[in-house]
């Protein structure tokens, strides 16, 4: 299983390299920034865009990925948990990200409320998602649905921006990426 997770993460990172570089620019990882990556797996993508932050935390529901991340990336803190119930106090992070994971969140409104809650004032949320037109086909969705508890809800940038506004984010905008799109919001 560990080998398969590493292979899938490497492939995903390679495929999304230009988008991860843009994400790094949007995150602006500097020494004072505490970053939470929601659904960051074993951290392969996270280390591509978060290096330089004061603290990097990956929140991941799959305990096997958490264990693997702890083994492979000792400078990143891994915490088992779900986006709908983030196990950190209010105003803990300056940046929160979710990279191609928002569509897996079963209660997206609660997840956004939790992400906003753990952001400090003026903190930034950056989501990177696939548009519905690039969503995986039925066979992959069946396999991924089995692995990810069955939920997948893809949104276009406009719909996702509306969700952020409804959750209380300000300065909400979107940017086109190479393999997907970014939606940003400020607390």
C-alpha positions as CSV (number, residue, x, y, z in Angstrom):
1,X,0.0,0.0,0.0
2,X,2.8,2.5,0.9
3,X,4.4,2.0,-2.5
4,X,1.1,2.6,-4.3
5,X,0.5,5.8,-2.3
6,X,4.0,7.1,-3.1
7,X,3.6,6.3,-6.8
8,X,0.2,8.0,-7.0
9,X,1.5,11.1,-5.2
10,X,4.6,11.3,-7.4
11,X,2.5,11.1,-10.5
12,X,0.1,13.7,-9.2
13,X,2.9,16.1,-8.2
14,X,4.6,15.7,-11.6
15,X,1.4,16.3,-13.5
16,X,0.6,19.4,-11.4
17,X,4.1,20.9,-11.2
18,X,3.2,24.2,-12.9
19,X,0.1,24.6,-10.7
20,X,2.1,23.8,-7.6
21,X,4.5,26.5,-8.5
22,X,1.7,29.0,-8.9
23,X,0.2,27.8,-5.5
24,X,3.6,28.5,-3.9
25,X,3.3,32.1,-5.3
26,X,-0.2,32.4,-3.9
27,X,0.8,31.0,-0.5
28,X,3.9,33.2,-0.2
29,X,5.6,30.9,2.2
30,X,7.8,33.1,4.5
31,X,9.3,32.4,7.9
32,X,6.3,33.7,9.8
33,X,3.5,31.8,8.0
34,X,1.8,28.8,9.6
35,X,0.1,26.7,6.9
36,X,-2.5,24.0,7.1
37,X,-2.9,21.7,4.0
38,X,-6.3,20.0,4.3
39,X,-6.4,16.6,2.8
40,X,-2.7,16.7,2.0
41,X,-2.1,12.9,1.9
42,X,1.5,12.0,2.7
43,X,2.7,15.5,1.9
44,X,4.3,15.1,-1.5
45,X,2.6,18.1,-3.0
46,X,2.7,20.0,0.2
47,X,6.5,20.0,0.4
48,X,6.5,21.5,-3.2
49,X,4.6,24.7,-2.3
50,X,5.1,25.1,1.5
51,X,8.8,25.0,2.0
52,X,9.8,28.1,3.9
53,X,6.8,28.4,6.2
54,X,7.4,28.6,9.9
55,X,5.1,25.5,10.4
56,X,3.5,23.2,7.9
57,X,0.7,20.9,9.0
58,X,-1.1,18.3,6.9
59,X,-4.6,17.3,8.0
60,X,-5.4,13.9,6.4
61,X,-8.3,11.5,7.2
62,X,-6.4,8.4,6.0
63,X,-4.3,7.2,8.9
64,X,-2.0,5.2,6.6
65,X,-1.1,8.3,4.7
66,X,-0.5,10.2,8.0
67,X,1.9,7.4,9.1
68,X,3.6,7.4,5.8
69,X,3.9,11.2,5.7
70,X,5.5,11.1,9.2
71,X,8.1,8.6,8.0
72,X,8.9,10.4,4.8
73,X,8.6,14.1,5.7
74,X,9.8,14.6,9.3
75,X,9.8,18.4,9.0
76,X,6.0,18.4,8.2
77,X,3.5,17.9,11.1
78,X,0.8,15.3,10.2
79,X,-2.5,15.2,12.0
80,X,-5.3,12.7,11.4
81,X,-8.6,14.4,10.9
82,X,-11.3,15.7,8.6
83,X,-12.0,19.1,7.2
84,X,-15.5,19.2,8.7
85,X,-14.0,19.1,12.2
86,X,-10.5,20.6,12.2
87,X,-8.7,19.7,15.5
88,X,-7.0,23.1,16.0
89,X,-7.9,26.2,17.9
90,X,-9.4,29.3,16.3
91,X,-7.0,31.6,14.5
92,X,-4.1,29.1,14.3
93,X,-2.9,29.5,10.7
94,X,-2.1,32.4,8.3
95,X,-2.7,30.1,5.3
96,X,-5.0,27.2,4.6
97,X,-4.9,25.1,1.4
98,X,-6.8,22.2,-0.1
99,X,-5.2,20.9,-3.3
100,X,-7.6,18.8,-5.4
101,X,-9.4,17.6,-2.2
102,X,-12.4,19.9,-1.8
103,X,-14.6,17.8,-4.0
104,X,-14.1,14.9,-1.6
105,X,-15.5,16.8,1.4
106,X,-18.9,15.5,2.3
107,X,-20.1,18.6,4.0
108,X,-18.4,21.4,2.1
109,X,-20.2,24.2,3.9
110,X,-18.9,22.9,7.3
111,X,-15.5,22.4,5.9
112,X,-15.3,26.0,4.7
113,X,-16.6,27.2,8.1
114,X,-13.9,25.2,9.8
115,X,-11.1,26.4,7.4
116,X,-12.3,30.0,8.1
117,X,-12.4,29.4,11.9
118,X,-8.7,28.2,12.0
119,X,-7.5,31.1,9.9
120,X,-6.1,34.2,11.6
121,X,-7.6,37.6,10.7
122,X,-6.5,38.5,7.2
123,X,-5.5,34.9,6.6
124,X,-5.8,33.4,3.2
125,X,-7.6,30.3,1.9
126,X,-6.3,28.9,-1.4
127,X,-8.3,26.0,-3.0
128,X,-7.0,24.3,-6.1
129,X,-9.7,22.2,-7.9
130,X,-10.5,20.4,-11.1
131,X,-13.4,21.9,-13.1
132,X,-16.4,19.5,-13.7
133,X,-15.2,19.1,-17.3
134,X,-11.9,17.6,-16.1
135,X,-13.5,15.4,-13.4
136,X,-12.5,11.8,-13.5
137,X,-14.5,9.3,-15.6
138,X,-16.9,6.7,-14.1
139,X,-14.3,3.9,-13.6
140,X,-11.9,6.2,-11.8
141,X,-14.7,7.7,-9.8
142,X,-15.8,4.3,-8.7
143,X,-12.3,3.4,-7.6
144,X,-11.6,6.7,-6.0
145,X,-15.1,6.7,-4.4
146,X,-14.3,3.4,-2.8
147,X,-11.0,4.8,-1.5
148,X,-12.4,8.1,-0.4
149,X,-15.7,7.1,1.2
150,X,-17.7,7.6,-2.0
151,X,-18.2,11.4,-2.1
152,X,-17.2,13.5,-5.0
153,X,-18.8,16.9,-5.8
154,X,-17.0,19.0,-8.5
155,X,-17.8,22.7,-8.9
156,X,-16.8,25.3,-11.4
157,X,-14.9,28.5,-10.2
158,X,-18.0,30.7,-10.0
159,X,-19.9,28.2,-7.9
160,X,-16.9,27.7,-5.6
161,X,-16.5,31.4,-5.2
162,X,-20.1,31.7,-4.2
163,X,-19.5,29.0,-1.5
164,X,-16.6,31.0,-0.1
165,X,-18.7,34.2,0.0
166,X,-21.5,32.4,1.7
167,X,-19.0,31.1,4.3
168,X,-17.9,34.7,5.1
169,X,-14.7,35.0,3.1
170,X,-13.8,38.4,1.6
171,X,-11.7,39.3,-1.4
172,X,-12.8,36.1,-3.2
173,X,-11.3,35.6,-6.6
174,X,-10.3,32.8,-9.0
175,X,-7.4,32.2,-11.3
176,X,-7.0,29.7,-14.1
177,X,-4.3,27.1,-13.6
178,X,-2.9,24.6,-16.1
179,X,-4.7,21.5,-14.9
180,X,-7.4,23.1,-12.8
181,X,-8.3,26.4,-11.2
182,X,-7.6,28.3,-7.9
183,X,-10.1,30.0,-5.7
184,X,-8.8,32.4,-3.0
185,X,-10.5,34.1,-0.1
186,X,-9.4,36.2,2.9
187,X,-10.8,36.0,6.4
